[in-house]
Amino acid sequence: MKKNLMLLMMMISVILNVVLVYKFFYQGEKVIIKKDSRSEIKMTKENREYVLAEMRGFLESVQKINDGIAKNDPNMVAGVGQQSGACKINTIPQGLVRSLPYEFKQMGFHTHELFDVMSKMAKQKYDRQEIQVKMNELLNNCVACHQTYKITAEH
């Protein structure tokens, strides 16, 4: 009897965890389609400021990478991993991930990953053209995101 009860409790726990992961990570909040055809993502003012600051940081990193490529300086390119790579994911404010649609999260995580990839490429086997290809992939992410989403603060 106790074994059956434990098995039932374990099954309920697994199902509940799957539902919670789906609800808070994959599903995200609903977005509203605006007149300019972009999806509006509403979030707290603090979370909006965080996302916008992160995007400004991405732009600074893009400039540093381009400067490093132009100067043929792999150390400049390698430094962006610490500024915009996946290590920044650990600084996400509470509640932000839940407020983002799944596709937005995918683009964001992929963008962080691309900064890490370019940094690693510069450290291990520096090839300006290969890094430029990754930079174009990253910029395509940025363009797609800005064409698709508009971030607004909740009132």
SVG drawing of the C-alpha trace seen along z (x, -y; Angstrom):
<svg xmlns="http://www.w3.org/2000/svg" viewBox="-3 -53 48 55">
<polyline fill="none" stroke="black" stroke-width="0.4" points="0.0,0.0 2.8,-2.4 4.6,-1.5 1.6,-2.3 1.1,-5.6 4.7,-6.6 4.5,-5.7 1.3,-7.8 2.9,-10.7 6.0,-10.4 3.8,-10.4 1.9,-13.4 5.1,-15.2 6.6,-14.5 3.4,-15.6 3.2,-18.8 6.9,-19.6 6.3,-19.1 3.3,-21.4 5.2,-24.1 8.2,-24.0 5.9,-24.3 3.9,-27.1 6.7,-29.3 9.5,-28.6 8.0,-27.5 4.6,-29.1 5.4,-32.6 2.9,-35.4 0.6,-36.2 1.7,-38.8 -0.5,-41.4 -0.3,-42.1 0.2,-45.8 -0.8,-47.9 2.8,-47.9 2.5,-44.0 5.0,-43.4 4.0,-41.4 3.9,-43.4 5.5,-41.9 4.3,-43.5 6.6,-43.3 7.4,-45.2 9.3,-48.5 12.3,-47.0 12.4,-43.9 11.9,-46.1 14.9,-48.3 17.0,-45.1 16.1,-43.8 16.9,-47.1 20.2,-47.4 21.1,-43.9 20.3,-44.8 22.5,-47.9 25.3,-45.6 24.8,-43.4 25.3,-46.4 28.5,-47.4 29.7,-43.8 28.9,-43.8 31.0,-47.1 33.9,-45.5 33.8,-42.4 33.7,-44.5 36.6,-46.6 38.6,-43.4 37.9,-42.0 39.0,-45.3 42.2,-45.5 42.8,-41.7 42.9,-41.6 41.5,-38.2 41.8,-39.4 39.2,-42.1 36.8,-39.5 37.5,-37.0 36.6,-39.6 32.9,-39.7 32.1,-36.3 32.3,-37.8 30.2,-40.8 27.4,-39.2 27.8,-35.4 25.8,-32.8 27.3,-33.8 25.0,-36.8 22.0,-34.4 22.6,-34.0 21.8,-37.7 18.2,-37.5 15.7,-39.3 13.0,-37.3 9.8,-36.9 11.4,-38.0 11.7,-34.5 8.0,-33.8 7.0,-37.0 8.7,-36.2 7.2,-34.1 9.1,-30.9 10.3,-32.2 11.8,-35.3 13.6,-33.2 15.0,-31.0 16.4,-34.0 17.9,-35.4 19.6,-32.2 20.9,-31.7 22.2,-35.3 24.1,-34.7 25.4,-31.4 26.7,-33.1 28.7,-35.6 30.3,-32.7 31.0,-30.9 32.7,-33.9 34.8,-34.4 35.8,-30.8 36.7,-30.9 38.9,-34.0 40.7,-32.2 41.2,-28.8 41.5,-29.3 41.2,-32.9 39.7,-33.2 38.3,-36.6 35.9,-35.3 34.4,-32.6 33.8,-35.0 32.2,-37.4 29.9,-34.6 28.8,-34.1 28.5,-37.9 26.0,-38.0 24.1,-35.1 23.9,-37.1 22.8,-40.3 20.1,-38.3 18.8,-37.3 18.8,-41.0 16.9,-42.1 14.4,-39.3 13.8,-40.1 13.3,-43.8 11.0,-43.1 8.9,-40.7 8.6,-42.2 8.0,-45.4 8.6,-45.5 6.4,-47.7 6.1,-48.3 2.9,-47.4 1.0,-50.3"/>
</svg>
